[in-house]
């Protein structure tokens, strides 16, 4: 039987516990390649910025069932 490849699932941030949401956002902002320019921005500020993007629906949380990974992506 061939392996099914599923599309990533949109996970509404409101369906995550506060602790899980904090962990997802922190994991996202701590990755390499998420620099915020020449200013130093604290982890708390970065987390707050991403949370605002989720609240304004400018970003969304995706879960990939194939790789079992979670990511935050900007909406277009």
N, C-alpha and C positions, 0 to 999 in steps of 0.2 A: 504494500500500500504506500503510495507516495506521501511524503510529508507535506502537510498543509502549511502554507505561509499566510499568516493572518496580517491584516492591516493593523497599524498602531491604533490603540484605543485612546480617545480623549477622556481624560479623568478630570471632572470638575474639581477645582481646588477646594470647594466648599464641602466635598465629600471626604476629604482627608481630615484626620484628627489634627489638632494644632501642632502636636509633636511631629507627626509624619510630614506635614506641610513644611515646617521649619527645616527638617532634615533634607527634604527634596530641594528646597531653595538653597540651603547652604551648600549642598553637594554641587549644585549648578554653578553658584558664584565662585566656588573655590577651584573649579576646573581651570586649567591653563587656557588662555585665549579669551578670557572674559575680562580683559583690562578695561578700565573706565577712563582712560586718558592720562594726562600728566598729573592730575590731582590725586592725592591719597584719599581713598574712600574706605571707611571702616566696613567690616563685615556686616555690622548691624545696618548701616546705610544701604549697602548693596542688597541685603535681604529685603529691606523696606521698599526699595525701588522695584524689585522683581514682584513683590507682593502687590504693589500698586498696579503694575502691568497686568497681573492676573485679574485683579479686581476690575480693571477697565476693559478687560477682554482683549488686550493688546498682545497677550501671550497666553499660551495654553500648556497644560501638562499632558504629555503623551506617554503611554505605556506600550512598549513593543513586546507582544507575547512570544514572538519567535526568539528574540535575544534576551527576554526577561529584563529589559532595561527601561528606565524612566528618564524623560528629558523634558525640558521646558523650551518651547519654540515660540518665536514671534509669529503672530498671525499676519496674513497679508491682506 
